[in-house]
Amino acid sequence: MESIRVAPGLVLGEAQYVTAAAGVAAHAPALAPLTWEAFVRPQGWWLVPDKDGELSKAELTLQESRDRTIKINLWFLPDLRSAHPFPHSHPGLSRRRSSPADTAKPGTPSMAATWT
């Protein structure tokens, strides 16, 4: 698999796919396995800017219903909700799982799967 430019500012590669697919299999086993085709499908991704218009995160929603949403978030900017920027790991939130990439250095995209 080679890296694919899915949208402006969003390039996806094999390592991100493997991490996302493993997370879906482990934490949302009722879903069909995540395929490469579904992962790199441009129509599946939402690009979310920050207040200055910079790409903050990309979201791939795998399932959405009244009771539950399952998505993959690819973060591009650190969490700025406190006095110091942090990676996007929120251990206090229930039912949230993150990958080891969630502790990436600021400016390095990190990936997390979330569901509610």
C-alpha atoms as one frame of an Amber mdcrd trajectory, in Angstrom:
protein
   0.000   0.000   0.000   1.267   3.405  -0.842   0.286   6.673   0.781  -2.730
   8.337  -0.778  -3.721  12.008  -0.731  -7.365  11.742   0.282  -8.031  15.474
   0.591  -6.010  18.689   0.868  -3.809  18.222   3.923  -4.855  14.583   4.475
  -2.438  11.891   3.335  -3.102   8.381   4.603  -0.641   5.515   4.652  -0.287
   1.897   5.599   0.830   2.490   9.210  -2.254   4.638   9.903  -4.500   2.046
   8.269  -3.014  -0.829  10.263  -3.462   1.124  13.517  -7.052   2.068  12.666
  -8.005  -1.437  11.512  -6.557  -2.984  14.687  -8.467  -0.475  16.818 -11.748
  -1.182  15.045 -11.234  -4.943  15.382 -10.402  -4.665  19.090 -12.899  -2.029
  20.207 -15.776  -2.301  17.739 -15.785  -5.996  16.799 -19.458  -5.883  15.757
 -18.480  -3.708  12.788 -17.214  -5.220   9.586 -13.410  -5.158   9.368 -12.059
  -1.810   8.166 -10.868  -2.148   4.583  -8.195  -0.071   2.887 -10.784   1.081
   0.353 -13.129   2.384   3.083 -10.214   3.991   4.943  -8.985   6.020   1.958
 -12.411   6.878   0.497 -12.427  10.701   0.263 -16.202  10.964   0.766 -15.884
   9.305   4.182 -13.612  11.928   5.749 -14.568  15.281   7.285 -11.801  17.848
   7.682 -12.275  19.997  10.789 -10.454  23.334  11.020  -9.456  25.155  14.186
 -10.581  28.728  14.926  -7.815  30.048  12.617  -8.792  27.819   9.703  -5.889
  25.352  10.076  -6.609  21.634   9.799  -7.168  20.463  13.365  -8.479  16.950
  12.772  -9.888  14.613  10.180 -12.809  12.368  11.107 -13.921   9.119   9.522
 -17.337   8.072  10.833 -17.772   4.312  10.711 -21.215   4.108  12.316 -23.678
   6.751  13.444 -27.049   6.213  15.040 -29.198   7.848  17.678 -27.546   5.724
  20.356 -23.982   5.366  19.170 -21.299   6.927  17.000 -18.048   5.195  16.104
 -15.367   7.248  14.389 -11.655   7.494  13.776 -10.037  10.862  14.491  -6.714
  11.848  13.000  -5.422  14.864  14.949  -3.071  17.448  13.432  -2.922  20.006
  16.243  -2.406  19.569  19.996  -5.210  19.846  22.534  -5.234  23.500  23.612
  -7.960  23.311  26.258  -5.483  23.893  29.094  -2.584  26.290  29.674  -0.159
  23.881  27.959  -0.684  22.049  24.649  -1.109  18.281  25.043  -1.615  15.345
  22.691  -5.238  14.241  22.326  -5.480  11.690  25.093  -8.362  12.109  27.475
  -8.153   9.274  30.001 -11.039  10.701  32.018 -13.548  10.158  29.201 -15.435
   6.904  29.408 -15.487   4.478  26.517 -12.606   6.153  24.685  -9.695   4.173
  23.347  -6.518   5.633  21.922  -3.536   4.324  20.073   0.115   4.726  21.108
   0.288   7.403  18.401  -2.005   9.469  20.620   1.084  10.575  22.542   2.800
  11.946  19.450   4.732  15.193  19.603   2.766  18.350  18.762   2.641  18.858
  15.010   2.752  15.120  14.329  -0.636  13.667  13.409  -1.998  11.281  16.027
  -4.892   8.899  15.694  -7.629   7.903  18.114 -10.848   5.974  17.830 -13.814
   7.264  19.784 -17.324   6.114  20.378 -20.239   7.239  22.477
